[in-house]
Amino acid sequence: MTAKQKQRVASKRSASLPVDSIIIGDCIEAMNRLPEKSVDLIFADPPYNLQLGGELRRPNESVVDGVTEKWDQFGGFDAYDSFSKAWLRAARRVLKDDGALWVIGSYHNIFRVGAQLQDLDFWILNDIVWRKTNPMPNFRGKRFTNAHETLIWCAKSPDARYTFNYEAMKALNEDLQMRSDWVLPICTGHERIKDENGKKAHPTQKPEALLHRLLLATTKPGDVVLDPFFGVGSTGAVAKKMGRRYIGIEREASYATVAEKRLAEIAPYEANANAFTMPRRAAPRVPFGTLVERSMIRPGTTLHSANRRHSAMVRADGTLETGKDAGSIHRVGAIVQGAEACNGWTFWHLETDKGLAPIDTLRQVIREEMAAAA
Protein backbone atom coordinates (compact mmCIF):
# COMPACT_ATOMS: atom_id res chain seq x y z
CA MET A 1 0.00 0.00 0.00
CA THR A 2 1.43 3.37 -1.02
CA ALA A 3 1.61 6.41 1.26
CA LYS A 4 -1.27 8.04 -0.65
CA GLN A 5 -3.43 4.93 -0.25
CA LYS A 6 -2.67 4.83 3.47
CA GLN A 7 -3.67 8.50 3.74
CA ARG A 8 -7.01 7.78 2.05
CA VAL A 9 -7.68 4.86 4.39
CA ALA A 10 -6.81 7.05 7.39
CA SER A 11 -9.15 9.79 6.16
CA LYS A 12 -12.00 7.31 5.72
CA ARG A 13 -11.40 5.88 9.20
CA SER A 14 -11.28 9.33 10.77
CA ALA A 15 -14.62 10.24 9.25
CA SER A 16 -16.36 7.83 11.67
CA LEU A 17 -14.52 9.19 14.71
CA PRO A 18 -14.84 12.60 16.39
CA VAL A 19 -11.18 13.34 15.67
CA ASP A 20 -9.61 16.67 16.54
CA SER A 21 -12.41 17.45 18.96
CA ILE A 22 -13.21 17.42 22.67
CA ILE A 23 -16.05 15.36 24.11
CA ILE A 24 -17.43 16.90 27.29
CA GLY A 25 -18.67 14.25 29.68
CA ASP A 26 -17.81 11.14 31.65
CA CYS A 27 -14.84 9.38 30.10
CA ILE A 28 -16.23 5.87 30.61
CA GLU A 29 -19.56 6.67 28.95
CA ALA A 30 -17.81 8.58 26.16
CA MET A 31 -15.35 5.77 25.39
CA ASN A 32 -18.16 3.23 25.35
CA ARG A 33 -19.87 5.27 22.63
CA LEU A 34 -16.79 5.27 20.40
CA PRO A 35 -16.37 2.53 17.77
CA GLU A 36 -14.66 -0.60 19.03
CA LYS A 37 -10.94 -0.94 18.18
CA SER A 38 -10.79 2.52 16.62
CA VAL A 39 -7.86 4.39 18.22
CA ASP A 40 -4.13 3.83 17.87
CA LEU A 41 -2.89 5.14 21.21
CA ILE A 42 -4.32 6.16 24.56
CA PHE A 43 -2.55 8.49 26.95
CA ALA A 44 -4.22 8.69 30.34
CA ASP A 45 -3.46 11.03 33.22
CA PRO A 46 -6.18 9.89 35.64
CA PRO A 47 -6.96 11.36 39.06
CA TYR A 48 -4.15 10.56 41.49
CA ASN A 49 -6.41 10.07 44.53
CA LEU A 50 -3.97 12.06 46.64
CA GLN A 51 -6.08 11.79 49.80
CA LEU A 52 -4.59 14.98 51.22
CA GLY A 53 -5.29 15.42 54.90
CA GLY A 54 -5.51 19.19 55.10
CA GLU A 55 -3.53 22.09 53.67
CA LEU A 56 0.15 21.87 52.84
CA ARG A 57 2.07 24.99 53.85
CA ARG A 58 5.53 26.33 53.10
CA PRO A 59 7.89 27.40 55.92
CA ASN A 60 6.61 30.98 55.47
CA GLU A 61 3.05 29.68 56.11
CA SER A 62 1.89 30.32 52.54
CA VAL A 63 -0.41 27.59 51.17
CA VAL A 64 0.93 25.26 48.50
CA ASP A 65 -1.31 25.20 45.43
CA GLY A 66 -1.96 21.45 45.40
CA VAL A 67 -4.68 19.21 43.96
CA THR A 68 -7.84 19.77 45.98
CA GLU A 69 -10.49 19.45 43.25
CA LYS A 70 -13.47 17.13 43.76
CA TRP A 71 -12.53 15.04 40.72
CA ASP A 72 -9.49 13.79 42.65
CA GLN A 73 -11.48 12.71 45.69
CA PHE A 74 -12.71 9.14 46.18
CA GLY A 75 -14.38 7.36 49.09
CA GLY A 76 -11.45 5.02 49.55
CA PHE A 77 -9.22 2.56 47.76
CA ASP A 78 -12.12 0.30 46.78
CA ALA A 79 -13.91 3.19 45.08
CA TYR A 80 -10.73 4.22 43.28
CA ASP A 81 -10.02 0.65 42.16
CA SER A 82 -13.55 0.29 40.78
CA PHE A 83 -13.16 3.55 38.89
CA SER A 84 -9.77 2.49 37.50
CA LYS A 85 -11.07 -0.88 36.34
CA ALA A 86 -14.08 0.73 34.65
CA TRP A 87 -12.14 3.28 32.61
CA LEU A 88 -9.38 0.80 31.74
CA ARG A 89 -11.98 -1.71 30.52
CA ALA A 90 -13.55 0.99 28.33
CA ALA A 91 -10.10 1.99 27.07
CA ARG A 92 -9.27 -1.60 26.16
CA ARG A 93 -12.46 -1.89 24.13
CA VAL A 94 -11.76 1.23 22.02
CA LEU A 95 -8.05 0.48 21.52
CA LYS A 96 -6.93 -1.35 18.39
CA ASP A 97 -5.43 -4.79 18.86
CA ASP A 98 -2.02 -3.42 17.87
CA GLY A 99 -2.50 -0.17 19.75
CA ALA A 100 -0.92 0.79 23.06
CA LEU A 101 -1.81 2.59 26.26
CA TRP A 102 0.18 4.94 28.47
CA VAL A 103 -0.87 5.88 31.98
CA ILE A 104 0.96 8.26 34.30
CA GLY A 105 0.69 8.55 38.05
CA SER A 106 2.43 9.15 41.35
CA TYR A 107 3.13 6.76 44.21
CA HIS A 108 -0.41 7.46 45.44
CA ASN A 109 -2.06 5.60 42.56
CA ILE A 110 0.27 4.12 39.96
CA PHE A 111 0.73 0.77 41.71
CA ARG A 112 -3.02 0.28 42.06
CA VAL A 113 -3.54 1.20 38.40
CA GLY A 114 -0.74 -1.17 37.42
CA ALA A 115 -2.46 -4.06 39.17
CA GLN A 116 -5.71 -3.28 37.35
CA LEU A 117 -3.86 -3.22 34.03
CA GLN A 118 -2.52 -6.72 34.61
CA ASP A 119 -5.88 -7.98 35.87
CA LEU A 120 -7.41 -6.80 32.57
CA ASP A 121 -4.73 -8.66 30.57
CA PHE A 122 -2.78 -5.64 29.35
CA TRP A 123 0.85 -6.53 28.61
CA ILE A 124 3.27 -4.14 30.30
CA LEU A 125 6.14 -3.14 28.01
CA ASN A 126 8.01 -0.62 30.15
CA ASP A 127 7.66 1.57 33.16
CA ILE A 128 9.20 4.98 32.60
CA VAL A 129 10.47 7.15 35.42
CA TRP A 130 9.94 10.83 34.61
CA ARG A 131 12.60 12.49 36.74
CA LYS A 132 11.73 16.14 37.25
CA THR A 133 14.57 18.63 37.01
CA ASN A 134 12.64 21.14 39.09
CA PRO A 135 10.36 19.25 41.54
CA MET A 136 8.43 20.85 44.34
CA PRO A 137 10.64 20.97 47.46
CA ASN A 138 9.89 18.89 50.52
CA PHE A 139 8.76 21.55 52.99
CA ARG A 140 8.37 19.50 56.17
CA GLY A 141 11.63 17.55 55.94
CA LYS A 142 9.98 14.28 56.95
CA ARG A 143 10.31 12.42 53.63
CA PHE A 144 12.47 12.31 50.53
CA THR A 145 11.68 15.02 47.99
CA ASN A 146 9.17 13.52 45.58
CA ALA A 147 11.06 14.17 42.34
CA HIS A 148 9.52 11.74 39.86
CA GLU A 149 6.35 10.27 38.43
CA THR A 150 5.91 6.88 36.79
CA LEU A 151 4.48 6.08 33.38
CA ILE A 152 3.37 2.58 32.39
CA TRP A 153 3.42 1.68 28.70
CA CYS A 154 1.49 -1.42 27.72
CA ALA A 155 0.02 -3.33 24.79
CA LYS A 156 -3.22 -5.30 24.64
CA SER A 157 -1.42 -8.65 24.45
CA PRO A 158 2.07 -10.15 24.28
CA ASP A 159 1.59 -10.71 20.52
CA ALA A 160 0.49 -7.16 19.68
CA ARG A 161 2.48 -5.43 16.93
CA TYR A 162 2.61 -2.10 18.73
CA THR A 163 4.46 0.92 17.32
CA PHE A 164 7.87 1.68 18.73
CA ASN A 165 10.07 4.09 16.80
CA TYR A 166 13.37 2.88 18.20
CA GLU A 167 15.51 4.70 15.65
CA ALA A 168 13.70 7.99 16.25
CA MET A 169 14.24 7.68 20.00
CA LYS A 170 17.91 6.93 19.46
CA ALA A 171 18.25 9.95 17.15
CA LEU A 172 16.51 12.15 19.72
CA ASN A 173 19.07 10.99 22.28
CA GLU A 174 22.14 11.79 20.11
CA ASP A 175 22.53 8.23 18.79
CA LEU A 176 22.34 6.59 22.20
CA GLN A 177 19.59 4.16 23.13
CA MET A 178 16.76 5.96 24.91
CA ARG A 179 16.59 4.79 28.50
CA SER A 180 13.58 4.32 30.74
CA ASP A 181 14.47 7.32 32.93
CA TRP A 182 13.46 10.60 31.32
CA VAL A 183 14.86 13.81 32.77
CA LEU A 184 12.48 16.65 31.92
CA PRO A 185 11.24 19.79 33.72
CA ILE A 186 7.72 20.15 35.06
CA CYS A 187 5.32 22.50 33.32
CA THR A 188 6.23 26.09 34.27
CA GLY A 189 6.65 29.55 32.78
CA HIS A 190 4.95 30.48 29.52
CA GLU A 191 3.78 26.89 28.95
CA ARG A 192 1.69 26.82 32.13
CA ILE A 193 -1.88 27.75 31.20
CA LYS A 194 -3.37 30.38 33.52
CA ASP A 195 -6.98 31.36 34.18
CA GLU A 196 -8.40 34.87 34.14
CA ASN A 197 -7.12 35.38 37.69
CA GLY A 198 -3.55 34.42 36.81
CA LYS A 199 -3.76 31.08 38.63
CA LYS A 200 -3.05 27.62 37.22
CA ALA A 201 -5.88 26.60 34.94
CA HIS A 202 -5.23 22.95 35.84
CA PRO A 203 -3.22 21.66 38.82
CA THR A 204 -1.61 18.69 37.03
CA GLN A 205 -0.86 20.07 33.56
CA LYS A 206 1.88 17.95 31.94
CA PRO A 207 4.80 19.48 29.99
CA GLU A 208 4.63 19.27 26.22
CA ALA A 209 8.16 17.84 26.16
CA LEU A 210 6.90 14.71 27.92
CA LEU A 211 4.05 14.26 25.43
CA HIS A 212 6.34 14.95 22.48
CA ARG A 213 8.71 12.15 23.46
CA LEU A 214 5.87 9.77 24.16
CA LEU A 215 4.08 10.40 20.85
CA LEU A 216 7.28 10.36 18.84
CA ALA A 217 8.16 6.99 20.35
CA THR A 218 4.86 5.19 19.96
CA THR A 219 2.79 6.72 17.14
CA LYS A 220 2.99 7.34 13.42
CA PRO A 221 1.82 10.43 11.51
CA GLY A 222 -1.96 10.30 11.12
CA ASP A 223 -2.51 8.02 14.14
CA VAL A 224 -5.49 8.76 16.38
CA VAL A 225 -4.51 9.52 19.99
CA LEU A 226 -7.18 9.40 22.68
CA ASP A 227 -6.84 11.19 26.01
CA PRO A 228 -9.74 10.32 28.36
CA PHE A 229 -8.62 12.89 30.98
CA PHE A 230 -7.93 15.74 28.58
CA GLY A 231 -7.64 18.60 31.07
CA VAL A 232 -6.36 21.72 29.32
CA GLY A 233 -5.38 19.78 26.21
CA SER A 234 -1.64 19.11 26.35
CA THR A 235 -2.02 15.81 24.48
CA GLY A 236 -4.08 17.44 21.76
CA ALA A 237 -1.67 20.35 21.46
CA VAL A 238 1.33 18.11 20.89
CA ALA A 239 -0.61 15.75 18.60
CA LYS A 240 -1.66 18.69 16.42
CA LYS A 241 1.92 19.96 16.17
CA MET A 242 3.17 16.49 15.20
CA GLY A 243 0.60 15.58 12.55
CA ARG A 244 -1.39 13.15 14.70
CA ARG A 245 -5.16 13.23 15.22
CA TYR A 246 -6.58 13.51 18.72
CA ILE A 247 -9.77 12.86 20.66
CA GLY A 248 -10.08 14.50 24.04
CA ILE A 249 -12.61 13.58 26.74
CA GLU A 250 -13.06 15.97 29.63
CA ARG A 251 -15.89 16.09 32.16
CA GLU A 252 -15.11 19.59 33.46
CA ALA A 253 -16.48 22.12 30.98
CA SER A 254 -14.16 24.84 32.30
CA TYR A 255 -11.07 22.79 31.39
CA ALA A 256 -12.52 21.94 27.98
CA THR A 257 -13.06 25.63 27.24
CA VAL A 258 -9.42 26.40 28.04
CA ALA A 259 -8.29 23.47 25.89
CA GLU A 260 -10.40 24.54 22.91
CA LYS A 261 -8.92 28.03 23.00
CA ARG A 262 -5.39 26.63 23.32
CA LEU A 263 -5.84 24.24 20.38
CA ALA A 264 -7.42 26.89 18.17
CA GLU A 265 -4.27 29.01 18.50
CA ILE A 266 -1.97 26.22 17.27
CA ALA A 267 -1.15 26.59 13.59
CA PRO A 268 -1.39 23.46 11.41
CA TYR A 269 1.93 21.66 11.18
CA GLU A 270 4.20 22.26 8.25
CA ALA A 271 4.36 19.66 5.48
CA ASN A 272 7.56 18.12 6.83
CA ALA A 273 6.82 18.50 10.54
CA ASN A 274 5.70 14.88 10.86
CA ALA A 275 8.91 13.51 9.36
CA PHE A 276 11.06 11.43 11.67
CA THR A 277 13.54 8.59 11.59
CA MET A 278 11.45 5.64 10.44
CA PRO A 279 11.94 2.17 11.91
CA ARG A 280 14.29 0.19 9.71
CA ARG A 281 11.89 -2.71 9.55
CA ALA A 282 9.28 -0.38 8.05
CA ALA A 283 11.56 0.93 5.30
CA PRO A 284 11.20 -0.62 1.83
CA ARG A 285 13.56 -3.50 1.07
CA VAL A 286 16.43 -2.67 -1.28
CA PRO A 287 18.61 -5.60 -2.46
CA PHE A 288 22.31 -4.87 -2.71
CA GLY A 289 22.10 -5.95 -6.35
CA THR A 290 19.98 -2.87 -7.06
CA LEU A 291 23.02 -0.68 -6.35
CA VAL A 292 25.04 -2.75 -8.84
CA GLU A 293 22.30 -2.62 -11.49
CA ARG A 294 22.16 1.16 -11.22
CA SER A 295 25.96 1.50 -11.36
CA MET A 296 26.03 3.11 -7.95
CA ILE A 297 28.61 0.42 -7.20
CA ARG A 298 30.31 -1.17 -10.20
CA PRO A 299 31.32 -4.83 -10.51
CA GLY A 300 34.96 -5.22 -9.55
CA THR A 301 34.78 -2.56 -6.83
CA THR A 302 36.53 -3.46 -3.60
CA LEU A 303 34.60 -2.97 -0.37
CA HIS A 304 36.29 -2.73 3.03
CA SER A 305 35.37 -3.15 6.67
CA ALA A 306 35.51 0.07 8.68
CA ASN A 307 38.96 -0.81 10.06
CA ARG A 308 40.17 -2.02 6.61
CA ARG A 309 41.00 -5.39 8.12
CA HIS A 310 38.70 -7.19 5.69
CA SER A 311 37.91 -6.61 2.02
CA ALA A 312 35.83 -8.21 -0.73
CA MET A 313 35.16 -7.64 -4.41
CA VAL A 314 31.72 -6.86 -5.83
CA ARG A 315 30.49 -9.27 -8.51
CA ALA A 316 28.01 -8.53 -11.32
CA ASP A 317 25.17 -10.42 -9.65
CA GLY A 318 25.38 -8.39 -6.44
CA THR A 319 27.37 -10.94 -4.45
CA LEU A 320 30.81 -10.51 -2.92
CA GLU A 321 33.90 -12.69 -3.12
CA THR A 322 37.05 -12.75 -1.03
CA GLY A 323 39.03 -15.17 -3.18
CA LYS A 324 37.96 -18.29 -1.35
CA ASP A 325 34.44 -17.41 -0.22
CA ALA A 326 31.47 -15.84 -2.01
CA GLY A 327 27.91 -14.91 -1.17
CA SER A 328 25.67 -12.05 -0.11
CA ILE A 329 27.02 -8.95 1.63
CA HIS A 330 25.71 -10.39 4.90
CA ARG A 331 27.07 -13.91 4.47
CA VAL A 332 30.54 -12.81 3.40
CA GLY A 333 30.63 -10.23 6.19
CA ALA A 334 29.88 -12.97 8.71
CA ILE A 335 32.46 -15.36 7.20
CA VAL A 336 35.39 -12.93 7.30
CA GLN A 337 34.64 -12.12 10.94
CA GLY A 338 34.02 -15.70 11.97
CA ALA A 339 30.58 -14.60 13.16
CA GLU A 340 27.17 -16.27 12.94
CA ALA A 341 25.53 -13.23 11.37
CA CYS A 342 26.39 -9.79 10.02
CA ASN A 343 24.54 -6.70 8.79
CA GLY A 344 26.43 -6.20 5.55
CA TRP A 345 24.90 -2.77 4.98
CA THR A 346 26.74 -1.32 7.96
CA PHE A 347 29.80 -3.62 7.89
CA TRP A 348 30.94 -2.98 4.30
CA HIS A 349 32.28 0.42 3.25
CA LEU A 350 33.02 2.07 -0.07
CA GLU A 351 36.10 4.19 -0.78
CA THR A 352 35.13 7.82 -1.48
CA ASP A 353 36.95 11.14 -1.83
CA LYS A 354 36.26 11.74 1.87
CA GLY A 355 37.33 8.29 3.02
CA LEU A 356 35.31 5.16 3.74
CA ALA A 357 31.53 5.44 3.77
CA PRO A 358 29.07 2.62 4.62
CA ILE A 359 27.22 1.25 1.62
CA ASP A 360 24.02 1.85 3.58
CA THR A 361 24.24 5.54 2.59
CA LEU A 362 23.57 4.50 -1.02
CA ARG A 363 20.61 2.36 0.03
CA GLN A 364 19.14 5.41 1.77
CA VAL A 365 19.34 7.37 -1.49
CA ILE A 366 17.18 4.75 -3.21
CA ARG A 367 14.72 4.65 -0.30
CA GLU A 368 14.29 8.42 -0.43
CA GLU A 369 13.56 8.17 -4.16
CA MET A 370 10.97 5.45 -3.49
CA ALA A 371 9.33 7.55 -0.77
CA ALA A 372 9.15 10.58 -3.06
CA ALA A 373 7.52 8.51 -5.81
CA ALA A 374 4.93 6.90 -3.50
Stockholm file with secondary structure:
# STOCKHOLM 1.0

chainA/1-374         MTAKQKQRVASKRSASLPVDSIIIGDCIEAMNRLPEKSVDLIFADPPYNLQLGGELRRPNESVVDGVTEKWDQFGGFDAYDSFSKAWLRAARRVLKDDGALWVIGSYHNIFRVGAQLQDLDFWILNDIVWRKTNPMPNFRGKRFTNAHETLIWCAKSPDARYTFNYEAMKALNEDLQMRSDWVLPICTGHERIKDENGKKAHPTQKPEALLHRLLLATTKPGDVVLDPFFGVGSTGAVAKKMGRRYIGIEREASYATVAEKRLAEIAPYEANANAFTMPRRAAPRVPFGTLVERSMIRPGTTLHSANRRHSAMVRADGTLETGKDAGSIHRVGAIVQGAEACNGWTFWHLETDKGLAPIDTLRQVIREEMAAAA
#=GR chainA/1-374 SS CCHHHHHHHHHHHHHTTTTTEEEESCHHHHHHHSCTTCEEEEEECCCCCCCCCSCCBCTTSCBCCCCCCGGGCCSSHHHHHHHHHHHHHHHHHHEEEEEEEEEEECTTTHHHHHHHHHHTTCEEEEEEEEEESSCCCCSSSSSCCCCEEEEEEEESSTTCCCCCCHHHHHHHTTTSCCCSEEEECCSCGGGSCBCTTSSBSSTTCCCHHHHHHHHHHHCCTTCEEEESSCTTCHHHHHHHHTTCEEEEEESCHHHHHHHHHHHHTSCCCCTTTTCCCCCGGGSCCCCHHHHHHTTSSCTTCEEECTTSSCEEEECTTSCEECSSCEECHHHHHHHHHTCSCCCHHHHCEEEETTEEEETHHHHHHHHHHHHHHC
#=GC SS_cons         CCHHHHHHHHHHHHHTTTTTEEEESCHHHHHHHSCTTCEEEEEECCCCCCCCCSCCBCTTSCBCCCCCCGGGCCSSHHHHHHHHHHHHHHHHHHEEEEEEEEEEECTTTHHHHHHHHHHTTCEEEEEEEEEESSCCCCSSSSSCCCCEEEEEEEESSTTCCCCCCHHHHHHHTTTSCCCSEEEECCSCGGGSCBCTTSSBSSTTCCCHHHHHHHHHHHCCTTCEEEESSCTTCHHHHHHHHTTCEEEEEESCHHHHHHHHHHHHTSCCCCTTTTCCCCCGGGSCCCCHHHHHHTTSSCTTCEEECTTSSCEEEECTTSCEECSSCEECHHHHHHHHHTCSCCCHHHHCEEEETTEEEETHHHHHHHHHHHHHHC
//
